[in-house]
Amino acid sequence: MTSMANRNSFLSKFTSGLLTWGLFWLVLITLAAGLLFAHGFAILLEAWSKPEYSHGPLIPVLSALMFLRELKEYPPQPGPKRDRWQGVVLILLSIVVAFSGKILQIDSLEAYAIIIWVAGILLISFGWETGKNFWPPVVHLAFMLPLPGMLYYEVSTSLQLISSELGVWFLRLASVPVYLDGNIIDLGVLRLHVAEACSGLRYLFPILSFSYIFAVLYQGPKWHKLLLLFAAAPIAVFMNSVRIAMAGILMQHFGAEWLEGFTHFFEGWVIFMSSVLILFLFAWVLLKLNPRKMRLVDALDLDTHGLLPQAARLKLVQPSAALIAATVMMIAFVSVWPFVPDRAAVAPERFAFAQFPQQFGDWRQIGKERRFSPAVERVLSADDYIAVQFGRSPDEPSLDFFSAWYEDLAADGVMHNPEICLPGAGWEIAKVELVDIASELNLEAPFNINRVIVQRGEERMLVYYWFTHMGRAIPRNATAKFSVLTRGVVAGRFDGAIIRLISPIKKDQPEVEADAQLNDLLTKLLPQLPRFIPGA
């Protein structure tokens, strides 16, 4: 009898201490979120398997520690609160974002919705007045997310070019003969191509995460915090350039067989720890320049005392109306989630570029169609493409015509931008402008394109390029994707393309003559283009 009473007493204490009603609803909404965002978690796991996002699993752990650290600053405030409903709004927003990702088949949105949900739970649990102060660990979760494909490609390509320039500068300082052609480093006996894996992104994301935590812990002036945060990207690119330069020096003095071993040794933690050391040195310099002298060890709040006991405050979560409403809402959406239809896409009929005409008026195709290397095709990610040259006579330069067609622009957008790719091939951008060539093409509707002048040494070229969706010429890639997610969703059309024409500019030739040639070819070519790139 006594043992039974003791057992009941123990269960009562256990229930009242841990299995509170507030904790019950919190666990329930968390389980519902796990089901609703299951695909989002799968996307994160897939991204974390890539080298540039391999730091991802550490981000939630570090964010949790940051949250417990922030929680120490706010003593428990038991009792009802009236400012919890802002969290319910965020929970609803996370559901809308996740549903949008599922319907539009934009996988990244389902991953991004997880962070919005976390912010909503904190506001419901602690109320607006306290919960809003926990934004640093919530924002830090963004570092576990993969970049959208279109943004990743443009950032990666830009970093390649910067790393190439800086790496060659270091090689020349070391008296190593080198020639840079875009992002190809020519060492005479070997050509180093600064590929995506060497762009600096592999180190940039973890260094950005570390610099963010560093800035949060830093107790110096706010402008110091901003400088430390923004220093991460230059540091990552600098260290990657050092890596490129050291690879060139090793090759020059010891031969190409040393490169593979050096690459495996020097990448990863060596680059990361060197970048962290530079960040600490930068903070030390900032403190030395500050009138209010402070040691670096004092400027960093590294006190971890009493962090774990803060986790016990979970039992103080109240079974509020906001928490119950958010939980019921999550369960309701989880129950209908399997029945949400995928977007209905209309597959327009089109001719393959293999059937593209070889003559438009007096313009005839010169030579055979060019095919890109498998590596270039992977970056291009097109479902169909064409790259040919057209000419009118041997006395005139031939014009280059390129187009890539995509069945689905919603996911990543067009993975190609001539303003980035051409500099990667050694061309410098001399001028970029947005022009309407409708009058030159005898069109009534506006026809806005990008007009670019590029040069390499004494060579110059005139480049026209634009994107297209449902027959509309769109100058910018992001605008084309927005068109897909608005007009395209209504019409069920997610296909699109990029079109690019290039005309060489002879020495002392006026640019207007090159414009006239491109416009003449376009006038004859555009009427045939809808067969291969369907319009509205």
Secondary structure, DSSP 4 states (H G I P E B T S, - for coil): -HHHHHHHHHHHHHHHHTS-HHHHHHHHHHHHHHHHTHHHHHHHHHHHTSGGGTTTTHHHHHHHHHHHHHHTTS----S--S--HHHHHHHHHHHHHHHHHHHHT-HHHHHHHHHHHHHHHHHHHHHHHHHGGGHHHHHHGGGGSPPPHHHHHHHHHHHHHHHHHHHHHHHHHTT---EEETTEEE-SS-EEE--GGGSSHHHHHHHHHHHHHHHHHB-S-HHHHHHHHHTHHHHHHHHHHHHHHHHHHHHHHH-THHHHHHHHHHTTHHHHHHHHHHHHHHHHHHHHHSSS---HHHHB----TT-GGGGGGGGG----HHHHHHHHHHHHHHHHGGGPPPP---------GGG--SEETTEEEESPPP---HHHHHHH--SEEEEEEEES-TTS--EEEEEEEES--TTT--S--HHHHHHHTTPEEEEEEEEE-TTTTT-SS--EEEEEEEEETTEEEEEEEEEEETTEEESSHHHHHHHIIIIIHHHT---EEEEEEEEEE-TT--HHHHHHHHHHHHHHHGGGGGGTS---
